[in-house]
Amino acid sequence: MLDSTPTSLSTTPTNELPFRLLAGEGYIKHDNLTDGIIYLTAYRLFISTEKARDSSIDCPIRSIDSIYIKDHI
């Protein structure tokens, strides 16, 4: 069984994240999208868009089966 837990986590002040971290959850990375920002933690993938105020997608990592990249982000 492969361990998918990252060995090193990035550090960022948690007050800069648009969500609260869960107990044991570690911030990994964020990047800009065309119309928002994507955040990756040890537990979730969080996508925040700028088009609609307070519009976001919060997806648990274990619920993702596969990813298809349509456009370069």
N, C-alpha and C positions, 0 to 999 in steps of 0.2 A: 504494500500500500504506500503510495506516494504522499508525502506531507506537503500540502500546498500553502502552508503558512510561510510568509516571507521571513527571511532571516534578519533583515534590517528594515526598520520603519523610518520614514521621514518624520521630522519634527516640525510641527506648525502650531502656533497658538490655537487652542480649541475655540477661542472666542471669534476666530475668523471663519470658522465653518458654519454653514447655514443650517446645521442640525446638531443635536447633542449626541456625543459618543456614548455607546452602551458600555457597561462594565466589561473590561477586557478587550474592547475594540480599539484598534490602533489605526491611525491615519497613515496611508501609504503615499498617495500622490493626487494631484489635481492638474487639470489642463483646460485650456480654453477651447470652446467649440465656436462654430460660426455664429450661433445665437444664444450662447450660454456657457456654462462651466460644468465639467464632469469631475466628480470626486470618487476616489477609490479608497476603501478602508479594508480591514481584514474581514469585515462582515457584510459590506454592502457596496453597491454601485449607486451613486446619487447623481442625478442629472438635473441641473437647474437652468431654466430658460429665461431669457430676458424679454421675449415677446409678450408673454402674459405675466402680469405681476403675481408673485407667489405660486408660480407653476413649477412643479418639480416631479421627478420620478424617483422613487426610493425602492430599489430592488435588492433583496437578499442575494448574496453571491451564490449560495448553494442552490438557488432556484434557477440559475442560468445553465441551460444545457449546452448551447452552442451560440457562437457569435458570427454574424456575417457582416463584413465591412463593405458598405455600398459605396461610400465616398471617402476620400481621404480627409481625416479630421485633424 
